[in-house]
Amino acid sequence: MSSHFVESFDGTRIAYDLHDSGSGALVLVVPGFWRERRHPSMVALAALLNAHGYRVAVVDPRGHGESGGTYGFNRDEHHDIAAVANDLLHRLPLDSLSLLGFSYGGSIAISTAARHPLPIESLVLISPVADFAMISPRINPFTIHRHIAFSLALRRPRFEWRMRRAEKLRALDDIRDVHAPVCLIHVRNDWLIGHRHSLALFEAASEPKELHLMDIPGNYHADRIFSVAARSVEPIVLRFLQRHVSTDDD
């Protein structure tokens, strides 16, 4: 693994890790809010994709980890992901580039694909946010410990405190301008981002597209699905990439 830094459109320094496998097919991972590139779930995902023949890059979203700036919940972050993607395309002999986004990282992935002339072959969107206004968490005080680790409180990202009133992009609008295969994965009754977000995005997306609503006890969100239901979610992701991503063997 190697660490790299790029400068975004406004001078913000964005950090990413490259998990290099030598493949011509790269998956660029956009974590969700309050997730950093070195989180165990991101490292485990990179190892999984490496094992199946993909190079992987994982970003620290602005306001997180070693990246600068303030998180804007899909305000400027698409510029950051485009800067990382262009750096990777310049740095490596790639045949294909795919985006994999979690939660608000899914929204950012959509806006990146819609607003930048990148050779993106596919998008995998896990528990994505369609519209900030649609967020209505279902918080159960008896089960919240399953979803939020206390240790995360000690690594608070920098974000816009007045986020409800701040200007943001709507992935639900931008997905209409995405012209690459899309895979949406969501747990039914997700405690934080309800599965209606993926339903709305699926309806607005162009073909080819696929939607996987998963019946998993616990109402888990985003990368937590991989730790509690790996046998269900990993094959979905890997089969989708195999169908739509060019590799060295193609």
N, C-alpha and C positions, 0 to 999 in steps of 0.2 A: 504494500500500500504506500502511496506517495501523496503528499499534501501539496496543493496548489492554490494560488490566489489570482483573481482577476478583478479588473476595475469595471464597475457598472456605469451606466450612462451618466450618473450624477456624481461620479467619483467614489462611490461607496465600494469598499473592498469586500469581495465575496470569496469565502473559502470553500474548497471542495476537496474530497479525497478520491483518488483514482485507485480502484482495485483492478489491477491489470491482469488479464488472462492471455493477452496476445491475440484475442479474437478481433475480427473486423466488425462485429456487431456490438454496439454499446447501449446500455440502459442507463439513463440519467435519472436518478432518484431525487424527488423533491419531498422531503419530510413535511409533516404537518406542523401546526403551531405547537410550540413548546417542545419540539424534538430537534436534537442536534445530530450531526452526521456521525458522531462516535457513539450514539446510543446503541446498546446491545442489539436492539431489534434491527437497526440499520446495518450494523456489521454482519449480523446473521443473514440478512437478505442478500447482501453483497456476496457472501460466501456461497449461498444457494445458487445465485445466478452465475457466478464464476464457475461453479461445478458443472453447470449445464452449458458452458461454452460462451458466455457473454462477458465482455468487459463491463465494469460498473463504475459509475461516478456518483457520489452522494454529496449533496450540497448542504452547507449551513445556510438556511434562509437568513436574509438580512435581519439583524436584531438578535440573532442566535449564535451561540458558540463563538467562533473566531471571526465571523463576518461582522462588518460594521453596520451602521444605519439603524433605522427603526422599522419594525414590522408594521405593514400597513394593510394586512388582510386582503391581498390581491389589489394593491394600488400600483406599486412600482416593481413588485417582485418578478414580473414577467421579463423585465429588462435584465434582471440579474441572471435568470436561468438562460436567457438567450446569450448573454456574455459568456457564461460557462460553456454552453453548447458550442459556440463559435471557437472558443479556446481549444476545446477537445477536437473539433474538426480540423483545426490548424495543427494541433500537436500530434495527432494520431492518424494512421492510414485506415480510416473507417469506411466500411461498406454501408452501414446503416446506423441510425440513431432513433432510439425510442425513449419516451418519457413515462415514468412511473411515479404517480403522485398520491400522497395520503392526505385525506381530509382537506384542509385548506391548500395543501400542496397539490391536490388534484385540480382545484380551481386555477391555481397558478400555472399548472401544466397546460390546461386548456387555453388560457389566455396567451401563453407563450406560443403554442402551436398556431393560434388564430392570428396573432399580430406580428409574427416574425417570419421571414422567408428562410426557414430552416428545413433541411431534408428529413423531416420526421416521418418515420415509417409506421409508427403505432403509438397509442396511448393506453396505459393501464391506469385506471382511476379507482382507488380503493377508499370507500366511504367519503366520496368527494362532496364539497359544498357547492350547491347550485347558485345560491343567493344568500347573502348574510341575513337578509330580512326573514328568511325561512327557518333560521336556527331557533329551536325551542328545546333545550336540554330536558331530559327526563331523569332528574336526580333522585336517587334512592339513598338515603343516608346509611342504610344497612349494607349496601353493596358498593358504595362509591370507592372503597379501598381496593376493589378489584380493577378499577380503571385508572386511578390516579395515585402514583407513588408519592409518599411524603417527601422523598428526596428531591422530587422535581421542584418543590417550593423553594429550594435553596439555589436553583439555577434559573431564576426567572428571566425570560427574554425581555428585550426592550421593545415595547409596542406602543401604539397610539391609544392612550387611555380613553379618549373620546371616540372610540372606534365606531360606535353606532351611528354617529353623525358624520364621520369622516368619509370622504369620497373613496369609492371602491369600484372595481370592475365586477360585472356579473358574469360568472362562467356560463350561466344559462343563455346569455346573449352571445357570448363569444363562441360557444360550441357550434353554432350554425356556420361558422367560418373555418371549422376544422375539417380538413380533407384527408384524413388518415383513419385507418381502422381504430375503433374505440372499444375497450373492454371495461365495463363498470361492474364493480363488486361491492356489495353492501350487505350487512347483517340486518335482517328484519328487526324493526324497533330498536335500532342503534340508540344507545342512551344519550348520545350527544348530537349527532347529525342523523336525523330520521331518514329512512330509506326512500322517502318521497323525493329527496334531493336527486338520487340516482334515477328514479322513475322520470322526473322532469327532464334531466339531462338526456336520458335515453330517447325520449320522445322528440327532443329538439335536434339530436345528432343525425348526421348523414350515415348511410350505409357505406361500408360494412360496420356493424355494431353488434355488441352482445351485452346482455344484462344478466347478472347472477345475483339473485336475492337469496341469501343463505339463512337457513333456520338453525341458528346456533344458540343454545341456552346462554344467558348472561348478557345479551344485548351489547356485545363488544364492538369497539370502534377502531378503525384504521389498523395500525400495525399490530395491535393486540390480537387481531384475528389470527395472525401467523403463529402466535405463541399458544393459543388455545385450540386452534383448528387447522393446524398445518396440513394434515392429510386431506382436508377439503379444499383449502384455498390455493396451496402451492400448485397442484395439477392444473387448475384453471389458468393461472398466470403463465405457466410453462407451455401449455398447449396453445394458448393464444399467441405467445411470442413465436413459437415454432411455425405457426400458420402464416404469420404476417411479417416476420423479420428475416431479412437476407443474412446468411451466415457464410463463413468461409467455404462451407461444403456445398453451397447452392450452385 
